[in-house]
């Protein structure tokens, strides 16, 4: 077990927790604001855990660690040089000596890591056969230390095997977990972690034992692919939007989006991906009936005849987009709640995927809060687009 100890939950702490979870490494998180509480957590962690990670104000943690375990503090001249070098690179003044005294002191037998961000160093040491890593509350520094040094140390400590990630969309958490359990139970030397979000996106991590034969990885991968079938969209850690931008780029196709129910979420997800500007033409939030009619050239009589939330209106929204010249069009209309028109159910959504060869409309009923329904709808639209791209 690895214990993460902090005085507050920050992005740095969340990154550490998420990174350990993704590697299927057992861990717990202890949060306490006062130094005495931190010392209590430290005392218990060193007795019961193989490693402890302290993340926050490194000055406080170094002093707390030294005090708790009766270690002396010494001034590290190498750390002083790292800080001076960092200040020269970033053209900022070197801290006064009283501050350097605090930044450059650490418990005996502890060593600093190279400084990459900020002025608080990360350091590590060992006490009573427990490895201790002290990290500043600087996400960039924590990320660098974890990826460059810390995970390698943990890997040796736990003799970790290899991990493989699969991405699945459209299954409930129970469906996805049951399949993962069935697949993994048929093989020895493999464990799994299956996480499904409210947006129906599932991340399946398989961890293989150290020195597992390549044939085992191949057989398990084939079993996963067969078991999840059409719901599996990637055999690596990625997102639907990243896969879509990659596919559009590969096929040299462009995309336009018109959103009502999803209110711009699809467009927002796409522009998260670097390089999206090469394939993403435009995103329209045609939320009102007037906007749909004016921007997409849909007749108001057509909307009156079929209803704004309908197969026909979703179809015409996509047709309107295709007239602008995009190769692919995505359109959404529906009821996110808390109320609908009194006849159609909350969660009803029509998603249109169009090309110049035709438009297909998919009817869905999602559940959850208003924002959960919108998130499910936007991810479902991306998934349906991905399926159409894979048929090219």
Residue, then its C-alpha position, 0 to 999 in steps of 0.5 A: x500500500x502507498x499512502x498519499x498525505x497532504x494538507x489539502x486536495x489540489x490538482x497535484x494530489x489528484x494527479x498522483x491519486x489518478x496516476x496510481x489508480x490507473x496503474x492499479x497500485x493500492x493506495x490511500x489518501x490522507x488529508x489533514x491541515x495541521x502539522x500534528x495530524x500530518x505527523x500522526x499520519x506519517x507515523x502510521x504510514x511508515x509502519x504500515x505502508x511500503x511507500x509514503x508520498x507527501x504532497x504540499x508545502x515541502x518546507x512543512x513536510x520536511x520539518x514534520x518528517x524530520x521531527x516525527x522520526x528524529x532525523x537531523x536536517x542538513x543544508x543541501x548545497x546542490x539544491x542551492x545551485x539548482x535554485x540559483x540556476x532556475x532563477x537565472x533561467x527564468x530571470x527572477x531574483x534568487x530568494x533571500x538567504x533566510x528563504x534559501x535556508x528553508x528551501x534547501x534543508x531536508x532530512x538526513x539521507x534524503x536527496x533532491x530531484x532536479x528542479x524543473x518548475x517553481x523553487x520548491x524541490x522534490x526529494x526522496x529518502x528511506x526510513x525503516x524500509x519505507x520509501x518516502x517521496x516529498x513533493x511540492x504543490x506544483x502540478x508540473x513539478x509533480x508530473x515530471x517527478x512522477x513520470x521521470x523518477x517516482x514511478x520507476x521507483x514504485x515499479x521496482x518496489x512492486x515488481x509491476x508488470x505491463x498494463x494495457x488500456x481499452x476504451x469502450x462506449x455505450x455500456x452501463x457500468x455493470x455490463x462493462x464490469x461483468x464482461x471484464x470479470x468474465x474475460x479476466x477470470x479465464x486467464x491467470x496472471x492478469x487483473x483488471x480495473x473497469x471504470x465507467x463514467x456517467x457519460x457512458x465512457x468506460x476505461x478498462x485497464x488490464x495489468x499483466x504479471x511481471x514477465x508475462x508471456x507475449x502470447x498471454x497479452x495477445x490472447x487476452x486482447x483478442x478476448x477483450x475485442x471479441x467480448x466488447x465488439x462494437x462498443x470497443x473504440x480504442x486499444x489505448x488510453x484516448x478519448x472519442x474526440x481525439x480518435x475522431x480528429x485523428x480519423x478525420x485528419x487521416x481521411x482528409x475529411x471535414x466536419x461541421x456541428x449544429x447543436x441544440x440539446x448539447x449546447x456546444x459541448x460537442x464542439x468544445x470537446x473537439x477543440x480540446x484536441x490539438x490539430x482540430x482546426x484542420x478538420x473542424x469547420x464550424x460549430x453552431x448552437x442553434x438552440x431556439x426554433x428561430x435560430x434553426x430556421x434562420x441558420x440552417x434554412x429549416x422551414x418553420x412550417x416543417x418544425x410546426x408539423x413534426x415538432x422541434x424534437x423530432x427525427x425530421x428536424x434533426x435530419x434537416x439540421x444535418x442537411x443544412x450543415x452539409x450545404x456549407x460544404x463539410x464532408x460530415x455533419x452532426x446535429x442534436x435536438x432533444x429534451x435535457x429536462x427537468x421538463x419536456x413538452x409534456x408528451x415526449x419523455x425527458x432524455x429523448x434525443x435525436x442525433x443526426x450523422x450526415x454525409x453527402x451520401x445521406x443522413x442517418x438519424x438515431x433516437x436515444x433516451x438518456x437518463x440522469x440529471x440535466x447535465x448528465x443527459x447532455x453529456x451522454x448525448x454529446x458523447x453518443x454523437x461523437x461515438x456515432x460519428x466515429x462509427x461512421x468514420x470507421x466505415x469509410 
